């Protein structure tokens, strides 16, 4: 049985866009492979939802070890192949020292020329492909066709929905209304729409049709307090673990957010997932839109890079009108009646 490590040690959204690789590899090898996902502990709950990932390995624990122990840990995986989806020089070095037979990475990292023995020649930075499509480009050294459509990749999510059941959170749902999650912050990982825009959206959404839940960390909740004053809003900031948040997204009917992990979670659960994006490359939706059957992306179609390298507000994203998102949500309610 072939044993494969998929290495992706960054954020939740990035990990979600990598999960289809595991499902594809399981199918390609007719189930005769064992998939180990090397990631960060805080993404474990998402990784464990995949029915096609056999083992999770916490890179933070390995990173604490001395080099000898870390190599021994890599040896214990008995891996035949490692795919460096998110490049990390130490992981590349450990894989070589552990003498993993096939070590696949992109040619754009100089250290991959030293530590990998199979290179995939493409540039994420210059590509117009979606992040999920770029992940599949790393299979090229395995002589696997890599030109996947987004529709094909969407079909490769094989998730354990039974693990999401949470009776207590289910009690929060109003079955007579559209249960909408608003996740207004991003921990600084994405351009944000602005609290005033979310406030206006809440004002526009009629209480008789919508029950709204604000999610985020406790610290983010302190920045969103003016959103909690509405009668049809419930404040869940700081109250949910990641596992509970994942379960609650599955319970809700839809989510509105910028380019964050919760938006991607909602999308793969086929919820109404409304993403608010900047036009800036490579942050734009062509690269980072969530994958799902009920995704709607709002973006200001213009060529603008004014705030690309600055830690400041994005005027383009803030120009997206709350009225447009409100009207879209109302059409969803009419459609589903």
NORURCOR-V145209 format. One line per field, one symbol per residue. psi: psi as a letter, one per 30 degrees, with the letter a starting at -180 (. if undefined). burial: b if it has 9 or more other ideal C-beta (glycine too) atoms within 8 Angstrom, else e. A space follows every 10 residues. Layout:
# NORURCOR-V145209
psi->???
burial->???
This chain:
# NORURCOR-V145209
psi->kkkkkjjjgb leeeeeffef eeeeeeeegh fhljkkjjak efgeeeeffk fgkfkkkjee eefflleeee eeeeeffhkf kkjiejkkee eeeeeeffhk ejjklkffje fffeflgkkk jljeeflgll eeeeeffffe fghkkgikle eeeefgjjki feffkjeeff ffkjfgljjk kkiflgggfl klfkeeeeee eeefjkfffk kkkklaleee effgeffffk fgkkjgkgfk leeeeeeeef elflkklail eeeeeeefgh ljjjkjllfk kgflfeegkl jlfhkkkkkj jljkgegegk ilkjeeeffk keeeeeeeee eeeeef.
burial->ebbbbbbbbe ebbbbbbbbb bbbbbbeebe eebbbbbbbb eebbbbbbbb ebbeebbbbe ebeebeeeeb bebbbebebb bbbbbbbbbe bbbbbbbbeb ebbbbbbebe bbbebbebbb ebebeeeeeb bbbbbbbbbb bbeeebebeb eebbebbebb eeebebeebb ebbeeebbbb bbbbbbeeeb bbbbbebbbb bbeebeeebb bbbbbbbeeb beebeebbeb ebbebbbeee ebebbbbbbb bbebbbbbbb bbbbbbbbbe bbbbbbbbbb eebbbebbbb bbebbbbbbb eeebeebeee eeebebbbeb ebebbbebbb ebbeeee
